[in-house]
Amino acid sequence: MTEAAATAKTNLLGLPRPELEAFVAGLGEKPFRARQLMTWIYKRRVGDFAQMTDLAKSFREKLAQVAEVREPEVITEQASSDGTRKWLLRAAATDGREQAIEAVFIPEPGRGTLCISSQVGCALDCSFCSTAQQGFNRNLGTAEIVGQVWLANRLLAGDAPGGTDTANRAVTNVVLMGMGEPLANYRNVLPALALFMDDLGFDLSRRRVTLSTSGLVPQLRKLAEDTNCALAVSLHAPNDALRDQLVPINRKHPIRELLDACWHYLDAQNGRSITFEYVMLDGVNDRPEHARELADLLVGHDAKVNLIPFNPFPGTKYRRSPAPVIAQFRDYLNSRGVTTTTRRTRGDDIDAACGQLAGRVHDRTTIRLGSKLLPLTVQS
Ligand code: SAH
């Protein structure tokens, strides 16, 4: 399908409630029709207008001409031995080259987490992340972001895998921790967050929608005004010298500035706490002195730490810290009063673990942030 054909009709998955109301008003319908449409799309998971029987036939026909509910196309699906599922999804081609992103479903007792992508690739160039190696192609549209959750719900419901845990048949938690930097695609991510939390949308509570960022401070400050989802921050190092190496955006927005924006977010949103992600790299950021520095930064704040054992990918120079080193790091932070957990590695047999998502990205970045710092090739 060409891009022109793909965009000819409005994909309703890209319209949060106010925009959908405006859209139906533009078709000469009352705004409450938007509520009915949302109920069909998000509650009943029906995307075919012909089936929306409480809408007038004339309206359904009009809709079919100008709108659609189009979910991403699945290129491949892989299932891990631990139940994790990974979908490679087609994203509309740019420059005639096929692009693909990945979404990962992680079932746990009582909950099903979908890890979604926000960009095709990533421009931030974190040295330990496989997505970064792919380069950056483009931002995903809101419909492509929302479509990942809509599709997963539909596929999971269809599978009905015998068990009694309904959470494993539906997405109960969404984390923007797949490919891309969500705050670099602010314009399209914000309406997606609204749909995840809208009670006529996916109806997830603010604690079940987590945006993870590498630390785009201006956008993070704006986020505090615009939404109230849970926040995770990829810290990965307790001082600027080290973080400059691991997360190059730090050269632009150093740790102090980032943490100030984090505490501001909590205040503004009356949030409970922020989770700081910290990848455990053998001999790089996992020493006792790093744990001490990290505790000094976070103690006394509403902060939690989530240690992520490094997940290797081809060509990486890093190794995962040994389990006892990770345990010691965790125990030290806990002893200082900083609640710290270790993320269980899921889906690594299908390269679905944190930092392993690669998709298919045709790199269009001319200047990578890591090498030149400026300009910021990503838009807000
Ligand atoms: N760009 C956002 C969203 C990605 S979230 C962000 O940086 O927060 C994915 C999380 O996995 C981030 O904390 C990221 O730093 C971490 N990660 C990346 N590569 C990893 C790897 N190889 N092993 C473990 N964690 C990794």
Boltz pocket constraint, residues with backbone or C-beta under 6 A from the ligand:
constraints:
  - pocket:
      binder: B
      contacts: [[A, 126], [A, 128], [A, 129], [A, 130], [A, 176], [A, 177], [A, 178], [A, 179], [A, 180], [A, 181], [A, 182], [A, 212], [A, 213], [A, 214], [A, 232], [A, 233], [A, 234], [A, 277], [A, 278], [A, 279], [A, 308], [A, 309], [A, 310], [A, 311], [A, 312], [A, 313], [A, 354], [A, 355], [A, 356]]
      max_distance: 6.0
